[in-house]
Amino acid sequence: MGKVRRVKLSYERSGSGAPLILVHGMGSASTAWKVIRPALEEKFQVTAIDLPGHGKSDFDPNQAMDPYSLALLITKQMDELGIEKAHIAGNSLGGWIALELGAAFPDRVLSITGLAPAGLWLVPTTHRTLLGATSRIMAQYTYKFADQIVEQEWARKFGFAEVSPKWRELPRDVMVDAVVAYGGSEGYFPAWDGMLTRRFDKTISDSIPVTILFGDSDNTLPAQTSQERTLAPAHARWITLSQSGHAPMWDSPQDCVAEIIRTASLVQ
């Protein structure tokens, strides 16, 4: 059997200060952080990564795509970048990966900020949903026309109303980036399958500060089914953001920046 190569993650690095790694969600890319990166770069050396088969990162079918395996992959990337320990902030699947990093690799993590983290559900899902699968397939055939698509209000509503209560106010480039990332994410279904039958139910040392942010209008991971506080670390700060959806960094950027900085400041 041939040697399986390790996926090398594409990343963008900027700013100065303590290391901060940003981890995007399923079907997204490092471009999802564009709104808040300038403010974070004033406080941190920011490394925004692309998960396998997302953004500019290649996809290898031999790469395990469950949250723990992706957390392990990030530690290997940290080794290559010379990052011994880092603050971690993640959105959706990226938030789950951040929690896995804190649980499995506590010596690599300074603090964790989860922005609408996945995995906090009592009953794990066992199969893909038809709506989610259909929207991804549609995106595969349309994302190359993202510039034209986002010019249409019906298309903006169709693509973003469920994600953001402020979809009418989202910057055009944020929407274009999101459509391109979603349509081009070869790792989308493998990442989805990697979450099936799983949830986050591990322990994180109280020496690692943890903050969890959910929007009050999160339709992707609603409070009724996907925000189970007993699965979060007992010492975690839990914050609900007003008029914010599944991408709080778009809807509540100043709050997200403030909470990432505040969480980082709690490191002893």
HUCORMO-V460935 format. One record per residue. RES is the residue in three letters. PHI is phi in degrees with one decimal (999 if undefined). Layout:
res;phi
RES;PHI
RES;PHI
//
This chain:
res;phi
MET;999
GLY;-70.7
LYS;-71.9
VAL;-80.1
ARG;-77.6
ARG;-87.6
VAL;-64.6
LYS;-98.3
LEU;-86.6
SER;-73.4
TYR;-154.8
GLU;-124.4
ARG;-126.2
SER;-162.2
GLY;84.4
SER;-147.1
GLY;127.4
ALA;-64.2
PRO;-66.7
LEU;-131.2
ILE;-106.0
LEU;-106.2
VAL;-122.6
HIS;-80.2
GLY;-97.0
MET;-63.3
GLY;75.9
SER;-115.4
ALA;-163.2
SER;-60.9
THR;-64.7
ALA;-62.1
TRP;-93.2
LYS;-54.2
VAL;-64.3
ILE;-104.7
ARG;-60.4
PRO;-56.3
ALA;-69.5
LEU;-68.9
GLU;-66.5
GLU;-74.5
LYS;-115.5
PHE;-132.2
GLN;-86.9
VAL;-93.8
THR;-120.1
ALA;-100.8
ILE;-101.5
ASP;-107.5
LEU;-66.2
PRO;-55.9
GLY;71.1
HIS;-130.2
GLY;55.8
LYS;-99.9
SER;-82.7
ASP;-67.1
PHE;-115.0
ASP;-117.3
PRO;-60.9
ASN;-84.4
GLN;-80.3
ALA;-65.7
MET;-114.5
ASP;-72.6
PRO;-57.4
TYR;-63.3
SER;-62.9
LEU;-69.9
ALA;-62.6
LEU;-60.4
LEU;-60.9
ILE;-66.3
THR;-63.7
LYS;-66.2
GLN;-66.2
MET;-59.1
ASP;-59.1
GLU;-65.6
LEU;-87.8
GLY;72.5
ILE;-100.1
GLU;-75.6
LYS;-140.1
ALA;-149.8
HIS;-74.2
ILE;-124.7
ALA;-128.4
GLY;-141.6
ASN;-113.3
SER;57.6
LEU;-55.0
GLY;-61.6
GLY;-68.0
TRP;-63.1
ILE;-59.6
ALA;-59.9
LEU;-65.4
GLU;-62.1
LEU;-60.4
GLY;-65.3
ALA;-76.2
ALA;-91.3
PHE;-131.7
PRO;-61.7
ASP;-76.0
ARG;-105.8
VAL;-118.6
LEU;-89.8
SER;-155.5
ILE;-133.2
THR;-123.1
GLY;-100.4
LEU;-98.9
ALA;51.7
PRO;-68.6
ALA;-77.4
GLY;93.6
LEU;-96.2
TRP;-122.0
LEU;-69.4
VAL;-113.7
PRO;-63.1
THR;-76.1
THR;-115.8
HIS;-154.7
ARG;-69.8
THR;-91.9
LEU;-63.4
LEU;-62.4
GLY;-64.5
ALA;-67.1
THR;-65.6
SER;-65.0
ARG;-66.5
ILE;-64.1
MET;-61.0
ALA;-64.2
GLN;-57.4
TYR;-95.5
THR;-122.4
TYR;-65.3
LYS;-69.4
PHE;-110.1
ALA;-56.1
ASP;-57.2
GLN;-78.2
ILE;-61.2
VAL;-72.4
GLU;-74.9
GLN;-95.7
GLU;-62.3
TRP;-61.5
ALA;-71.9
ARG;-62.9
LYS;-65.3
PHE;-59.8
GLY;-83.7
PHE;-126.6
ALA;-62.8
GLU;-75.7
VAL;-89.0
SER;-136.3
PRO;-67.8
LYS;-109.3
TRP;-59.2
ARG;-67.2
GLU;-100.2
LEU;-64.5
PRO;-59.5
ARG;-57.6
ASP;-68.3
VAL;-64.9
MET;-68.1
VAL;-60.8
ASP;-58.7
ALA;-66.3
VAL;-64.7
VAL;-63.3
ALA;-63.1
TYR;-66.4
GLY;-67.2
GLY;-98.3
SER;-84.5
GLU;-62.8
GLY;-87.4
TYR;-60.0
PHE;-67.5
PRO;-60.1
ALA;-67.0
TRP;-61.7
ASP;-61.2
GLY;-68.2
MET;-93.7
LEU;-62.4
THR;66.4
ARG;-118.5
ARG;-152.5
PHE;-89.5
ASP;-144.4
LYS;-105.0
THR;-102.5
ILE;-119.4
SER;-56.5
ASP;-73.0
SER;-77.9
ILE;-103.6
PRO;-61.6
VAL;-132.1
THR;-125.9
ILE;-120.0
LEU;-115.8
PHE;-127.7
GLY;-78.9
ASP;-74.3
SER;-122.7
ASP;-80.3
ASN;-88.8
THR;-80.1
LEU;-124.4
PRO;-67.8
ALA;-59.3
GLN;-66.2
THR;-125.0
SER;-132.3
GLN;-132.6
GLU;-80.8
ARG;-67.1
THR;-68.7
LEU;-86.6
ALA;-77.7
PRO;-55.1
ALA;-59.5
HIS;-90.7
ALA;-67.7
ARG;-81.5
TRP;-119.1
ILE;-126.1
THR;-106.9
LEU;-96.7
SER;-75.0
GLN;52.1
SER;-136.9
GLY;-108.4
HIS;-79.0
ALA;-120.5
PRO;-57.7
MET;-67.5
TRP;-89.8
ASP;-82.9
SER;-134.3
PRO;-61.1
GLN;-65.5
ASP;-63.8
CYS;-63.8
VAL;-61.0
ALA;-61.5
GLU;-75.1
ILE;-62.8
ILE;-65.5
ARG;-63.4
THR;-62.3
ALA;-61.9
SER;-71.1
LEU;-83.5
VAL;-65.1
GLN;-81.5
//
